[in-house]
Amino acid sequence: MTAPTAAGCAAPDQAAPLPASLDLEKETVITGLVQAESGEAVPGAYVRLLDSTGEFTAEVVTSPAGQFRFFAAPGTWTLRALSRHGNGDTAVAAARGINEVTVTVAA
């Protein structure tokens, strides 16, 4: 069985539950929410995962509830969200397991 995908996109559905086979002692998941300064969730934002040198690694589009998810290696990452509400960056020091992050965007 394959993971559900977002319409028109090869990326997995960002709101789908984590796979049952995921071993959180070995895997690193960076997951979270993009929100406007008002606290409102931002659907359809592009979230980029940048490595510790600022190099682009991956990009996903947030779910209708503003959710995103990356499977990455442990380390220091930057999340950059680009949306109609504006843009925002958040640094994350990701460890194995689930790393929850909120990225706030502003005009």
Beta strands, then each sheet from edge to edge (+ up, - down):
strand 1: 28-36
strand 2: 46-50
strand 3: 56-61
strand 4: 67-72
strand 5: 75-83
strand 6: 86-94
strand 7: 97-105
sheet 1: 4+ 1- 7-
sheet 2: 3+ 2- 5+ 6-
end
